[in-house]
Amino acid sequence: MAAGKEIRGKIKSVENTKKITKAMEMVAASKMRKAQDRMRAARPYAEKVRQITGNLSRANPEYTHPFMQTNDAKVAGFVVVTTDKGLCGGLNTNVLRAVTTQLKDLQAQGQTAEVVAIGNKGLAFMNRIGAKVVSSVTGLGDTPHLDKLIGPVKTLLDAYTEGRVNAVYVCYTKFINTMKQESVVEKLLPLNAGDLQGDTTGRDWDYVYEPDAPAVIDELLLRYVEAQVYQAVAENMASEQSARMVAMKAATDNAGSVISELKLVYNKTRQAAITKELSEIVAGAAAV
């Protein structure tokens, strides 16, 4: 019964793995609900900042913020948002594939790229492919904090303001629902009138500025960009927990199938051994 003992060991090992994946599924489900609430809570702020900034930009056509101006630099900036941990299906693979495609297109146009990596997986991947990583942030945990994101992202914002970068893209996984997440590459800078949707009623807004219009618009546009980056990180975290829950549920189901198959093989092996022993006993009795 050496084979039977080996199969029993495999069954025990898979059962232990199934317990782990089931526990991880339940933890991911709990974190997913919190991440979704955090993501939905951040959306109204981002939309309101976009609306107010759009109204201000139309109310002051004589002033153009550097974020709304274009330049002829041959470098593009990317903010790549990934997870710190794995075991979340193809979440990181899909967004990194989209980033790689975009990098190849820019390379074909004779442009280079500078990358800000948010998350361990994206940082490791960008280093492997030889991309220029100008800054990074890892270990955000389950709750994103804007103060940890501002510093790394400001590297690209300053480069764009100085004219060293012609565009800034943010790459992340957008949360659609629990079963579906979509990898997106959105242009963050330069901003245009379509990005800043103000009041859609067609009314013209006039404001009293303190201290002056350029200072207010500068501050609002910076807050707008920061809000978009924070929203991307929040969406990515909600997608991460959803993908991990689905992946761990699939792993638990697969472990159950493997256990059933191993038990069937074990029972067949045990029955064959019993039949062999009976045959030997009957044969011995007949010989006597």
Phi and psi restraints in degrees (value plus and minus 20) as a CYANA .aco file:
   2 ALA   PHI     -82.4   -42.4
   2 ALA   PSI     -60.2   -20.2
   3 ALA   PHI     -84.3   -44.3
   3 ALA   PSI     -60.6   -20.6
   4 GLY   PHI     -83.1   -43.1
   4 GLY   PSI     -59.6   -19.6
   5 LYS   PHI     -84.5   -44.5
   5 LYS   PSI     -60.0   -20.0
   6 GLU   PHI     -84.0   -44.0
   6 GLU   PSI     -60.9   -20.9
   7 ILE   PHI     -86.6   -46.6
   7 ILE   PSI     -59.4   -19.4
   8 ARG   PHI     -81.2   -41.2
   8 ARG   PSI     -57.6   -17.6
   9 GLY   PHI     -84.1   -44.1
   9 GLY   PSI     -59.6   -19.6
  10 LYS   PHI     -85.9   -45.9
  10 LYS   PSI     -61.2   -21.2
  11 ILE   PHI     -81.2   -41.2
  11 ILE   PSI     -64.9   -24.9
  12 LYS   PHI     -82.0   -42.0
  12 LYS   PSI     -60.8   -20.8
  13 SER   PHI     -84.1   -44.1
  13 SER   PSI     -64.4   -24.4
  14 VAL   PHI     -87.6   -47.6
  14 VAL   PSI     -55.9   -15.9
  15 GLU   PHI     -83.1   -43.1
  15 GLU   PSI     -59.6   -19.6
  16 ASN   PHI     -84.9   -44.9
  16 ASN   PSI     -60.8   -20.8
  17 THR   PHI     -83.6   -43.6
  17 THR   PSI     -58.9   -18.9
  18 LYS   PHI     -82.9   -42.9
  18 LYS   PSI     -59.2   -19.2
  19 LYS   PHI     -82.0   -42.0
  19 LYS   PSI     -60.8   -20.8
  20 ILE   PHI     -85.8   -45.8
  20 ILE   PSI     -67.6   -27.6
  21 THR   PHI     -84.8   -44.8
  21 THR   PSI     -55.1   -15.1
  22 LYS   PHI     -85.7   -45.7
  22 LYS   PSI     -62.7   -22.7
  23 ALA   PHI     -83.7   -43.7
  23 ALA   PSI     -62.1   -22.1
  24 MET   PHI     -85.0   -45.0
  24 MET   PSI     -55.3   -15.3
  25 GLU   PHI     -82.4   -42.4
  25 GLU   PSI     -63.8   -23.8
  26 MET   PHI     -87.6   -47.6
  26 MET   PSI     -59.1   -19.1
  27 VAL   PHI     -84.5   -44.5
  27 VAL   PSI     -63.5   -23.5
  28 ALA   PHI     -83.7   -43.7
  28 ALA   PSI     -57.6   -17.6
  29 ALA   PHI     -83.8   -43.8
  29 ALA   PSI     -59.9   -19.9
  30 SER   PHI     -86.6   -46.6
  30 SER   PSI     -64.8   -24.8
  31 LYS   PHI     -88.4   -48.4
  31 LYS   PSI     -51.2   -11.2
  32 MET   PHI     -82.3   -42.3
  32 MET   PSI     -63.5   -23.5
  33 ARG   PHI     -82.6   -42.6
  33 ARG   PSI     -61.3   -21.3
  34 LYS   PHI     -86.6   -46.6
  34 LYS   PSI     -60.3   -20.3
  35 ALA   PHI     -86.7   -46.7
  35 ALA   PSI     -57.4   -17.4
  36 GLN   PHI     -86.5   -46.5
  36 GLN   PSI     -61.9   -21.9
  37 ASP   PHI     -82.1   -42.1
  37 ASP   PSI     -61.3   -21.3
  38 ARG   PHI     -85.3   -45.3
  38 ARG   PSI     -60.1   -20.1
  39 MET   PHI     -85.6   -45.6
  39 MET   PSI     -65.0   -25.0
  40 ARG   PHI     -87.9   -47.9
  40 ARG   PSI     -52.9   -12.9
  41 ALA   PHI     -87.9   -47.9
  41 ALA   PSI     -47.5    -7.5
  42 ALA   PHI    -102.7   -62.7
  42 ALA   PSI     -38.2     1.8
  43 ARG   PHI     -85.2   -45.2
  43 ARG   PSI     -65.6   -25.6
  44 PRO   PHI     -78.6   -38.6
  44 PRO   PSI     -58.5   -18.5
  45 TYR   PHI     -83.2   -43.2
  45 TYR   PSI     -66.2   -26.2
  46 ALA   PHI     -82.2   -42.2
  46 ALA   PSI     -60.1   -20.1
  47 GLU   PHI     -88.3   -48.3
  47 GLU   PSI     -58.9   -18.9
  48 LYS   PHI     -88.6   -48.6
  48 LYS   PSI     -61.0   -21.0
  49 VAL   PHI     -81.4   -41.4
  49 VAL   PSI     -61.1   -21.1
  50 ARG   PHI     -82.9   -42.9
  50 ARG   PSI     -62.1   -22.1
  51 GLN   PHI     -86.0   -46.0
  51 GLN   PSI     -66.6   -26.6
  52 ILE   PHI     -85.0   -45.0
  52 ILE   PSI     -60.9   -20.9
  53 THR   PHI     -85.2   -45.2
  53 THR   PSI     -58.4   -18.4
  54 GLY   PHI     -82.9   -42.9
  54 GLY   PSI     -62.6   -22.6
  55 ASN   PHI     -82.5   -42.5
  55 ASN   PSI     -62.6   -22.6
  56 LEU   PHI     -86.7   -46.7
  56 LEU   PSI     -59.2   -19.2
  57 SER   PHI     -86.3   -46.3
  57 SER   PSI     -52.6   -12.6
  58 ARG   PHI     -99.4   -59.4
  58 ARG   PSI     -49.0    -9.0
  59 ALA   PHI     -94.4   -54.4
  59 ALA   PSI     -38.9     1.1
  60 ASN   PHI    -148.5  -108.5
  60 ASN   PSI      49.4    89.4
  61 PRO   PHI     -87.5   -47.5
  61 PRO   PSI     -38.0     2.0
  62 GLU   PHI     -96.4   -56.4
  62 GLU   PSI     -35.4     4.6
  63 TYR   PHI    -132.5   -92.5
  63 TYR   PSI     109.2   149.2
  64 THR   PHI    -141.1  -101.1
  64 THR   PSI      99.0   139.0
  65 HIS   PHI     -90.2   -50.2
  65 HIS   PSI     128.5   168.5
  66 PRO   PHI     -76.0   -36.0
  66 PRO   PSI     -49.4    -9.4
  67 PHE   PHI     -86.4   -46.4
  67 PHE   PSI     -38.2     1.8
  68 MET   PHI    -122.5   -82.5
  68 MET   PSI     -14.9    25.1
  69 GLN   PHI    -123.3   -83.3
  69 GLN   PSI     129.0   169.0
  70 THR   PHI    -123.5   -83.5
  70 THR   PSI     140.6   180.6
  71 ASN   PHI    -162.6  -122.6
  71 ASN   PSI     154.6   194.6
  72 ASP   PHI    -126.5   -86.5
  72 ASP   PSI       6.1    46.1
  73 ALA   PHI     -87.1   -47.1
  73 ALA   PSI     136.3   176.3
  74 LYS   PHI    -123.8   -83.8
  74 LYS   PSI       3.8    43.8
  75 VAL   PHI    -148.0  -108.0
  75 VAL   PSI     114.7   154.7
  76 ALA   PHI    -133.8   -93.8
  76 ALA   PSI     126.7   166.7
  77 GLY   PHI    -127.5   -87.5
  77 GLY   PSI     122.8   162.8
  78 PHE   PHI    -149.0  -109.0
  78 PHE   PSI     111.7   151.7
  79 VAL   PHI    -125.0   -85.0
  79 VAL   PSI      85.1   125.1
  80 VAL   PHI    -120.2   -80.2
  80 VAL   PSI      95.9   135.9
  81 VAL   PHI    -123.9   -83.9
  81 VAL   PSI      97.2   137.2
  82 THR   PHI    -153.5  -113.5
  82 THR   PSI    -192.4  -152.4
  83 THR   PHI    -116.8   -76.8
  83 THR   PSI     142.5   182.5
  84 ASP   PHI    -105.4   -65.4
  84 ASP   PSI     -46.6    -6.6
  85 LYS   PHI    -139.8   -99.8
  85 LYS   PSI     143.6   183.6
  86 GLY   PHI    -118.2   -78.2
  86 GLY   PSI    -168.6  -128.6
  87 LEU   PHI      38.3    78.3
  87 LEU   PSI      19.4    59.4
  88 CYS   PHI    -150.3  -110.3
  88 CYS   PSI      18.9    58.9
  89 GLY   PHI      47.1    87.1
  89 GLY   PSI    -163.0  -123.0
  90 GLY   PHI    -114.7   -74.7
  90 GLY   PSI       3.5    43.5
  91 LEU   PHI     -78.5   -38.5
  91 LEU   PSI     -76.8   -36.8
  92 ASN   PHI     -88.7   -48.7
  92 ASN   PSI     -57.3   -17.3
  93 THR   PHI     -79.3   -39.3
  93 THR   PSI     -62.3   -22.3
  94 ASN   PHI     -87.0   -47.0
  94 ASN   PSI     -65.1   -25.1
  95 VAL   PHI     -90.6   -50.6
  95 VAL   PSI     -56.3   -16.3
  96 LEU   PHI     -90.2   -50.2
  96 LEU   PSI     -50.9   -10.9
  97 ARG   PHI     -86.1   -46.1
  97 ARG   PSI     -60.4   -20.4
  98 ALA   PHI     -84.7   -44.7
  98 ALA   PSI     -59.4   -19.4
  99 VAL   PHI     -85.3   -45.3
  99 VAL   PSI     -62.2   -22.2
 100 THR   PHI     -81.8   -41.8
 100 THR   PSI     -61.0   -21.0
 101 THR   PHI     -81.5   -41.5
 101 THR   PSI     -63.6   -23.6
 102 GLN   PHI     -85.2   -45.2
 102 GLN   PSI     -59.4   -19.4
 103 LEU   PHI     -84.4   -44.4
 103 LEU   PSI     -59.6   -19.6
 104 LYS   PHI     -85.0   -45.0
 104 LYS   PSI     -59.3   -19.3
 105 ASP   PHI     -83.4   -43.4
 105 ASP   PSI     -62.1   -22.1
 106 LEU   PHI     -86.4   -46.4
 106 LEU   PSI     -58.8   -18.8
 107 GLN   PHI     -83.8   -43.8
 107 GLN   PSI     -56.9   -16.9
 108 ALA   PHI     -85.8   -45.8
 108 ALA   PSI     -45.7    -5.7
 109 GLN   PHI    -109.4   -69.4
 109 GLN   PSI     -15.3    24.7
 110 GLY   PHI      61.5   101.5
 110 GLY   PSI       1.3    41.3
 111 GLN   PHI    -128.8   -88.8
 111 GLN   PSI     137.8   177.8
 112 THR   PHI    -133.2   -93.2
 112 THR   PSI     157.6   197.6
 113 ALA   PHI    -158.3  -118.3
 113 ALA   PSI     127.1   167.1
 114 GLU   PHI    -139.6   -99.6
 114 GLU   PSI     118.6   158.6
 115 VAL   PHI    -142.0  -102.0
 115 VAL   PSI     117.2   157.2
 116 VAL   PHI    -129.3   -89.3
 116 VAL   PSI      96.1   136.1
 117 ALA   PHI    -118.6   -78.6
 117 ALA   PSI     104.1   144.1
 118 ILE   PHI    -132.5   -92.5
 118 ILE   PSI      85.7   125.7
 119 GLY   PHI      96.2   136.2
 119 GLY   PSI     123.7   163.7
 120 ASN   PHI     -82.9   -42.9
 120 ASN   PSI     -61.6   -21.6
 121 LYS   PHI     -84.4   -44.4
 121 LYS   PSI     -63.5   -23.5
 122 GLY   PHI     -88.6   -48.6
 122 GLY   PSI     -58.3   -18.3
 123 LEU   PHI     -82.9   -42.9
 123 LEU   PSI     -65.7   -25.7
 124 ALA   PHI     -84.0   -44.0
 124 ALA   PSI     -60.3   -20.3
 125 PHE   PHI     -86.6   -46.6
 125 PHE   PSI     -64.4   -24.4
 126 MET   PHI     -84.2   -44.2
 126 MET   PSI     -55.8   -15.8
 127 ASN   PHI     -87.9   -47.9
 127 ASN   PSI     -56.1   -16.1
 128 ARG   PHI     -86.6   -46.6
 128 ARG   PSI     -59.1   -19.1
 129 ILE   PHI    -105.7   -65.7
 129 ILE   PSI     -21.0    19.0
 130 GLY   PHI      62.4   102.4
 130 GLY   PSI      -0.9    39.1
 131 ALA   PHI     -92.1   -52.1
 131 ALA   PSI     134.1   174.1
 132 LYS   PHI    -103.6   -63.6
 132 LYS   PSI      85.8   125.8
 133 VAL   PHI    -115.2   -75.2
 133 VAL   PSI      91.6   131.6
 134 VAL   PHI    -106.6   -66.6
 134 VAL   PSI     -45.4    -5.4
 135 SER   PHI    -183.5  -143.5
 135 SER   PSI     143.9   183.9
 136 SER   PHI    -176.4  -136.4
 136 SER   PSI     140.5   180.5
 137 VAL   PHI    -165.2  -125.2
 137 VAL   PSI     111.0   151.0
 138 THR   PHI    -153.4  -113.4
 138 THR   PSI     151.9   191.9
 139 GLY   PHI      47.9    87.9
 139 GLY   PSI      19.4    59.4
 140 LEU   PHI     -92.7   -52.7
 140 LEU   PSI     -39.2     0.8
 141 GLY   PHI      57.0    97.0
 141 GLY   PSI    -175.2  -135.2
 142 ASP   PHI    -109.9   -69.9
 142 ASP   PSI     -30.2     9.8
 143 THR   PHI    -144.9  -104.9
 143 THR   PSI      98.1   138.1
 144 PRO   PHI     -94.0   -54.0
 144 PRO   PSI     120.8   160.8
 145 HIS   PHI    -140.6  -100.6
 145 HIS   PSI     106.2   146.2
 146 LEU   PHI     -83.2   -43.2
 146 LEU   PSI     -53.2   -13.2
 147 ASP   PHI     -85.5   -45.5
 147 ASP   PSI     -45.9    -5.9
 148 LYS   PHI    -100.7   -60.7
 148 LYS   PSI     -40.3    -0.3
 149 LEU   PHI    -112.3   -72.3
 149 LEU   PSI     -47.0    -7.0
 150 ILE   PHI     -81.8   -41.8
 150 ILE   PSI     -66.3   -26.3
 151 GLY   PHI     -77.9   -37.9
 151 GLY   PSI     -77.1   -37.1
 152 PRO   PHI     -80.7   -40.7
 152 PRO   PSI     -61.9   -21.9
 153 VAL   PHI     -89.3   -49.3
 153 VAL   PSI     -52.4   -12.4
 154 LYS   PHI     -81.6   -41.6
 154 LYS   PSI     -43.7    -3.7
 155 THR   PHI     -79.1   -39.1
 155 THR   PSI     -65.6   -25.6
 156 LEU   PHI     -94.0   -54.0
 156 LEU   PSI     -56.0   -16.0
 157 LEU   PHI     -83.8   -43.8
 157 LEU   PSI     -61.6   -21.6
 158 ASP   PHI     -86.1   -46.1
 158 ASP   PSI     -59.2   -19.2
 159 ALA   PHI     -83.2   -43.2
 159 ALA   PSI     -57.3   -17.3
 160 TYR   PHI     -89.5   -49.5
 160 TYR   PSI     -62.3   -22.3
 161 THR   PHI     -81.8   -41.8
 161 THR   PSI     -55.9   -15.9
 162 GLU   PHI    -100.5   -60.5
 162 GLU   PSI     -25.8    14.2
 163 GLY   PHI      65.5   105.5
 163 GLY   PSI      -7.2    32.8
 164 ARG   PHI    -107.3   -67.3
 164 ARG   PSI     -32.8     7.2
 165 VAL   PHI    -149.7  -109.7
 165 VAL   PSI     113.9   153.9
 166 ASN   PHI    -111.4   -71.4
 166 ASN   PSI     -35.7     4.3
 167 ALA   PHI    -182.7  -142.7
 167 ALA   PSI     134.7   174.7
 168 VAL   PHI    -148.1  -108.1
 168 VAL   PSI     106.6   146.6
 169 TYR   PHI    -133.6   -93.6
 169 TYR   PSI     126.2   166.2
 170 VAL   PHI    -135.6   -95.6
 170 VAL   PSI     107.5   147.5
 171 CYS   PHI    -138.6   -98.6
 171 CYS   PSI     102.2   142.2
 172 TYR   PHI    -176.8  -136.8
 172 TYR   PSI     158.7   198.7
 173 THR   PHI    -125.0   -85.0
 173 THR   PSI      96.9   136.9
 174 LYS   PHI    -104.0   -64.0
 174 LYS   PSI     114.4   154.4
 175 PHE   PHI    -102.3   -62.3
 175 PHE   PSI     100.2   140.2
 176 ILE   PHI    -119.4   -79.4
 176 ILE   PSI     -79.7   -39.7
 177 ASN   PHI    -175.2  -135.2
 177 ASN   PSI    -194.6  -154.6
 178 THR   PHI     -81.1   -41.1
 178 THR   PSI     -54.2   -14.2
 179 MET   PHI    -116.3   -76.3
 179 MET   PSI     -26.6    13.4
 180 LYS   PHI    -157.4  -117.4
 180 LYS   PSI     107.4   147.4
 181 GLN   PHI    -151.9  -111.9
 181 GLN   PSI     123.5   163.5
 182 GLU   PHI    -141.4  -101.4
 182 GLU   PSI     109.5   149.5
 183 SER   PHI    -100.6   -60.6
 183 SER   PSI     107.5   147.5
 184 VAL   PHI    -150.7  -110.7
 184 VAL   PSI     129.6   169.6
 185 VAL   PHI    -144.6  -104.6
 185 VAL   PSI      84.3   124.3
 186 GLU   PHI    -128.2   -88.2
 186 GLU   PSI     123.0   163.0
 187 LYS   PHI    -101.0   -61.0
 187 LYS   PSI     101.3   141.3
 188 LEU   PHI    -110.9   -70.9
 188 LEU   PSI     -62.0   -22.0
 189 LEU   PHI    -155.8  -115.8
 189 LEU   PSI     126.0   166.0
 190 PRO   PHI     -96.6   -56.6
 190 PRO   PSI     131.8   171.8
 191 LEU   PHI    -102.6   -62.6
 191 LEU   PSI     129.8   169.8
 192 ASN   PHI    -154.1  -114.1
 192 ASN   PSI     158.1   198.1
 193 ALA   PHI     -82.1   -42.1
 193 ALA   PSI     -50.5   -10.5
 194 GLY   PHI     -89.3   -49.3
 194 GLY   PSI     -52.0   -12.0
 195 ASP   PHI     -91.2   -51.2
 195 ASP   PSI     -57.0   -17.0
 196 LEU   PHI    -119.1   -79.1
 196 LEU   PSI      65.7   105.7
 197 GLN   PHI    -105.7   -65.7
 197 GLN   PSI      90.7   130.7
 198 GLY   PHI    -108.7   -68.7
 198 GLY   PSI    -164.7  -124.7
 199 ASP   PHI     -86.9   -46.9
 199 ASP   PSI     105.2   145.2
 200 THR   PHI    -108.3   -68.3
 200 THR   PSI     -16.8    23.2
 201 THR   PHI    -101.3   -61.3
 201 THR   PSI     -28.4    11.6
 202 GLY   PHI      67.4   107.4
 202 GLY   PSI     -16.8    23.2
 203 ARG   PHI    -100.4   -60.4
 203 ARG   PSI     129.0   169.0
 204 ASP   PHI    -116.0   -76.0
 204 ASP   PSI     109.0   149.0
 205 TRP   PHI    -119.7   -79.7
 205 TRP   PSI     121.7   161.7
 206 ASP   PHI    -146.1  -106.1
 206 ASP   PSI     121.3   161.3
 207 TYR   PHI    -148.9  -108.9
 207 TYR   PSI     135.9   175.9
 208 VAL   PHI    -122.9   -82.9
 208 VAL   PSI      98.2   138.2
 209 TYR   PHI    -119.1   -79.1
 209 TYR   PSI     121.7   161.7
 210 GLU   PHI    -162.8  -122.8
 210 GLU   PSI      94.2   134.2
 211 PRO   PHI    -101.3   -61.3
 211 PRO   PSI     -61.1   -21.1
 212 ASP   PHI    -174.1  -134.1
 212 ASP   PSI     149.3   189.3
 213 ALA   PHI     -82.7   -42.7
 213 ALA   PSI     -67.0   -27.0
 214 PRO   PHI     -78.1   -38.1
 214 PRO   PSI     -61.2   -21.2
 215 ALA   PHI     -84.8   -44.8
 215 ALA   PSI     -60.6   -20.6
 216 VAL   PHI     -88.3   -48.3
 216 VAL   PSI     -64.6   -24.6
 217 ILE   PHI     -86.1   -46.1
 217 ILE   PSI     -60.4   -20.4
 218 ASP   PHI     -77.6   -37.6
 218 ASP   PSI     -66.8   -26.8
 219 GLU   PHI     -87.0   -47.0
 219 GLU   PSI     -60.0   -20.0
 220 LEU   PHI     -88.7   -48.7
 220 LEU   PSI     -60.8   -20.8
 221 LEU   PHI     -85.5   -45.5
 221 LEU   PSI     -57.2   -17.2
 222 LEU   PHI     -84.1   -44.1
 222 LEU   PSI     -62.8   -22.8
 223 ARG   PHI     -84.5   -44.5
 223 ARG   PSI     -55.6   -15.6
 224 TYR   PHI     -82.7   -42.7
 224 TYR   PSI     -67.1   -27.1
 225 VAL   PHI     -83.5   -43.5
 225 VAL   PSI     -63.1   -23.1
 226 GLU   PHI     -81.9   -41.9
 226 GLU   PSI     -59.0   -19.0
 227 ALA   PHI     -85.1   -45.1
 227 ALA   PSI     -57.3   -17.3
 228 GLN   PHI     -86.8   -46.8
 228 GLN   PSI     -59.7   -19.7
 229 VAL   PHI     -87.2   -47.2
 229 VAL   PSI     -63.7   -23.7
 230 TYR   PHI     -81.6   -41.6
 230 TYR   PSI     -62.4   -22.4
 231 GLN   PHI     -83.2   -43.2
 231 GLN   PSI     -58.0   -18.0
 232 ALA   PHI     -83.3   -43.3
 232 ALA   PSI     -62.3   -22.3
 233 VAL   PHI     -86.2   -46.2
 233 VAL   PSI     -61.3   -21.3
 234 ALA   PHI     -84.6   -44.6
 234 ALA   PSI     -61.4   -21.4
 235 GLU   PHI     -83.5   -43.5
 235 GLU   PSI     -61.1   -21.1
 236 ASN   PHI     -85.4   -45.4
 236 ASN   PSI     -57.7   -17.7
 237 MET   PHI     -88.0   -48.0
 237 MET   PSI     -60.3   -20.3
 238 ALA   PHI     -83.8   -43.8
 238 ALA   PSI     -60.0   -20.0
 239 SER   PHI     -85.7   -45.7
 239 SER   PSI     -57.7   -17.7
 240 GLU   PHI     -81.4   -41.4
 240 GLU   PSI     -67.6   -27.6
 241 GLN   PHI     -87.8   -47.8
 241 GLN   PSI     -56.1   -16.1
 242 SER   PHI     -85.5   -45.5
 242 SER   PSI     -65.3   -25.3
 243 ALA   PHI     -85.3   -45.3
 243 ALA   PSI     -58.8   -18.8
 244 ARG   PHI     -86.7   -46.7
 244 ARG   PSI     -59.3   -19.3
 245 MET   PHI     -82.6   -42.6
 245 MET   PSI     -64.5   -24.5
 246 VAL   PHI     -85.2   -45.2
 246 VAL   PSI     -62.0   -22.0
 247 ALA   PHI     -85.0   -45.0
 247 ALA   PSI     -61.5   -21.5
 248 MET   PHI     -90.8   -50.8
 248 MET   PSI     -52.6   -12.6
 249 LYS   PHI     -85.6   -45.6
 249 LYS   PSI     -62.2   -22.2
 250 ALA   PHI     -83.5   -43.5
 250 ALA   PSI     -59.5   -19.5
 251 ALA   PHI     -85.5   -45.5
 251 ALA   PSI     -59.5   -19.5
 252 THR   PHI     -84.3   -44.3
 252 THR   PSI     -63.7   -23.7
 253 ASP   PHI     -83.5   -43.5
 253 ASP   PSI     -61.4   -21.4
 254 ASN   PHI     -85.5   -45.5
 254 ASN   PSI     -57.2   -17.2
 255 ALA   PHI     -83.4   -43.4
 255 ALA   PSI     -59.7   -19.7
 256 GLY   PHI     -82.0   -42.0
 256 GLY   PSI     -59.4   -19.4
 257 SER   PHI     -86.3   -46.3
 257 SER   PSI     -61.0   -21.0
 258 VAL   PHI     -84.3   -44.3
 258 VAL   PSI     -60.4   -20.4
 259 ILE   PHI     -83.1   -43.1
 259 ILE   PSI     -62.4   -22.4
 260 SER   PHI     -81.8   -41.8
 260 SER   PSI     -62.8   -22.8
 261 GLU   PHI     -85.4   -45.4
 261 GLU   PSI     -62.4   -22.4
 262 LEU   PHI     -85.6   -45.6
 262 LEU   PSI     -58.3   -18.3
 263 LYS   PHI     -84.5   -44.5
 263 LYS   PSI     -57.6   -17.6
 264 LEU   PHI     -84.3   -44.3
 264 LEU   PSI     -64.3   -24.3
 265 VAL   PHI     -84.2   -44.2
 265 VAL   PSI     -60.1   -20.1
 266 TYR   PHI     -83.5   -43.5
 266 TYR   PSI     -63.7   -23.7
 267 ASN   PHI     -84.7   -44.7
 267 ASN   PSI     -58.3   -18.3
 268 LYS   PHI     -85.6   -45.6
 268 LYS   PSI     -62.7   -22.7
 269 THR   PHI     -83.7   -43.7
 269 THR   PSI     -63.5   -23.5
 270 ARG   PHI     -84.7   -44.7
 270 ARG   PSI     -60.8   -20.8
 271 GLN   PHI     -84.9   -44.9
 271 GLN   PSI     -57.9   -17.9
 272 ALA   PHI     -85.8   -45.8
 272 ALA   PSI     -58.7   -18.7
 273 ALA   PHI     -85.8   -45.8
 273 ALA   PSI     -61.4   -21.4
 274 ILE   PHI     -84.2   -44.2
 274 ILE   PSI     -63.2   -23.2
 275 THR   PHI     -82.1   -42.1
 275 THR   PSI     -59.6   -19.6
 276 LYS   PHI     -84.5   -44.5
 276 LYS   PSI     -62.0   -22.0
 277 GLU   PHI     -84.2   -44.2
 277 GLU   PSI     -61.8   -21.8
 278 LEU   PHI     -82.9   -42.9
 278 LEU   PSI     -60.7   -20.7
 279 SER   PHI     -83.5   -43.5
 279 SER   PSI     -59.8   -19.8
 280 GLU   PHI     -86.0   -46.0
 280 GLU   PSI     -58.4   -18.4
 281 ILE   PHI     -86.1   -46.1
 281 ILE   PSI     -64.4   -24.4
 282 VAL   PHI     -83.7   -43.7
 282 VAL   PSI     -62.2   -22.2
 283 ALA   PHI     -84.6   -44.6
 283 ALA   PSI     -59.2   -19.2
 284 GLY   PHI     -85.9   -45.9
 284 GLY   PSI     -62.3   -22.3
 285 ALA   PHI     -83.6   -43.6
 285 ALA   PSI     -58.0   -18.0
 286 ALA   PHI     -88.0   -48.0
 286 ALA   PSI     -55.3   -15.3
 287 ALA   PHI     -87.4   -47.4
 287 ALA   PSI     -56.4   -16.4
